Every structure is written in structure tokens, then in C-alpha cells.
């Protein structure tokens, strides 16, 4: 999976976060394909999880700033995804999980379904807000 402009939600800050997530996922996949040691994969996974949590926090802040009507539903999806990724991380670090399929499936869901389904809706709502009044860049 590579970043593509059709995944743009139209907000510079959110789009840059998404590009960074795609880059991290690609780094993780390359490490898996090249047979990197488990501790290297674990470090990359930890970084990816940390960045994902931070990204969701930034999105939630953004949603509050634009008084997003679907904040509760979108945050619930973030909470569900964080719970899932924390489970994957825990399972990996305790030796219960082979990363390849489960992580690829999760990342595909996060990076495609979530962006298309939730973030594009958020961006449309934000475009209706007065961005200059809330200090956001586009």
C-alpha cells in the first residue's frame, strides 16, 4: 500500500499524518520481508502504534476545534482501533502472534477504510468551518 492523492482528505495536517503512517507501514513491511529480527520488528511496531495513537489524538483535537457533529462516533472508532492495535502489540511482544497477516490486515483497514470512511467525512465537515478562525492550515 502506498500513499495516493485519492486518499487525501483535503487538510494538510491530517494528510501529512496519513503520509507518515503509510511510510511507517512500508518500513515495517520491508523489515518483515527482509527477515529482520523480532526485536527490530517490535521496535518498528511500537513506533507505529505510538504514532497511530498520537495521530488519533490530533484528529480528535481537530474534531473538537471544528465542533464536529460526529465526534462521538469517530472517537469510538479510534478507541476500537487503538484497542485492536494494542492487542496486536501485546500479542507480538509476548510471542503469541505471527505478524505478517494480522498486522497487514489491520494496517490495510486503518489506512484505507478508516481514511475513506471516517476521515473524508471529517474533512468535508471541517471545510465548512471557518479555518482561519480556528487556526488550521490547508
C-alpha positions in Angstrom: 0.0 0.0 0.0 1.3 3.4 -1.0 0.0 6.9 -0.3 -2.0 8.1 -3.2 -3.7 11.5 -3.6 -7.1 9.9 -3.8 -6.6 9.2 -0.1 -6.2 12.9 0.6 -8.9 14.3 3.0 -8.1 17.9 1.9 -6.5 19.0 5.2 -2.7 19.5 5.1 -2.1 18.4 8.7 -4.2 15.2 8.6 -2.9 14.3 5.1 0.7 14.6 6.4 -0.1 12.4 9.3 -1.5 9.8 6.9 1.5 10.0 4.6 3.8 9.4 7.7 1.7 6.4 8.7 2.0 4.9 5.2 5.7 5.5 5.3 6.0 3.7 8.6 3.9 0.8 7.4 6.1 0.4 4.4 9.2 0.4 6.6 7.6 -2.3 8.8 6.7 -4.4 5.7 10.2 -4.1 4.3 11.6 -5.2 7.6 9.3 -8.2 7.6 10.2 -9.1 4.0 13.9 -8.8 4.6 13.7 -11.1 7.6 14.7 -8.6 10.3 15.0 -9.9 13.8 12.0 -10.0 16.0 13.3 -7.1 18.3 13.7 -4.8 15.2 10.1 -5.6 14.1 8.9 -5.0 17.6 10.6 -1.6 17.8 9.0 -0.6 14.4 5.7 -1.9 15.6 6.0 0.1 18.9 6.8 3.3 16.9 3.9 2.7 14.6 1.5 2.1 17.5 2.7 5.2 19.3 2.4 7.3 16.1 -1.1 5.9 15.5 -2.3 6.9 19.0 -0.8 10.4 18.5 -2.5 10.7 15.2 -5.8 9.8 16.6 -5.3 12.4 19.4 -4.5 15.0 16.8 -7.6 14.1 14.8 -9.8 14.3 18.0 -8.4 17.7 18.8 -9.1 18.8 15.3 -12.7 17.4 15.6 -13.2 19.4 18.8 -11.8 22.5 17.2 -14.3 22.4 14.3 -17.1 21.3 16.6 -17.6 18.1 14.5 -21.1 16.7 14.8 -20.0 13.0 14.5 -17.2 13.3 17.1 -18.6 10.6 19.4 -18.9 8.0 16.6 -15.5 8.8 15.1 -13.8 8.7 18.5 -15.4 5.4 19.2 -13.8 4.1 16.0 -10.5 5.4 17.2 -10.9 3.7 20.5 -11.8 0.4 18.8 -8.7 0.6 16.5 -6.4 1.6 19.4 -7.7 -1.4 21.4 -7.1 -3.7 18.4 -3.6 -2.4 17.7 -2.6 -2.5 21.4 -3.8 -6.2 21.4 -1.6 -6.9 18.4 1.4 -5.2 20.0 0.9 -7.1 23.3 0.4 -10.4 21.4 3.5 -9.9 19.4 5.7 -8.9 22.4 4.5 -12.0 24.3 5.2 -14.4 21.4 1.5 -15.2 20.7 1.4 -13.7 17.2 3.0 -14.0 13.8 2.9 -10.5 12.5 2.5 -10.9 8.8 -1.2 -11.5 8.1 -2.8 -9.9 11.2 -0.8 -6.7 11.0 -1.2 -6.4 7.3 -4.9 -6.8 7.6 -5.1 -4.3 10.5 -2.9 -1.7 8.7 -5.0 -2.1 5.5 -8.1 -1.4 7.5 -6.6 1.5 9.3 -5.1 3.2 6.3 -7.8 2.6 3.7 -11.1 2.0 5.3 -10.7 4.5 8.2 -9.4 7.2 5.9 -12.1 6.7 3.3 -14.9 6.2 5.7 -14.3 8.4 8.7 -11.6 11.0 7.8 -13.0 12.1 4.5 -16.3 12.8 6.2 -14.4 14.7 8.9 -12.6 16.7 6.3 -15.8 17.6 4.5 -17.3 18.9 7.7 -14.1 20.8 8.5 -14.1 22.5 5.1 -17.4 24.0 6.0 -15.9 25.5 9.2 -14.1 28.8 9.1 -10.5 27.5 9.2 -9.0 30.9 9.7 -10.9 31.3 13.0 -9.5 28.1 14.3 -6.0 28.5 13.1 -5.8 25.4 10.8 -3.7 25.2 7.6 -4.9 23.9 4.3 
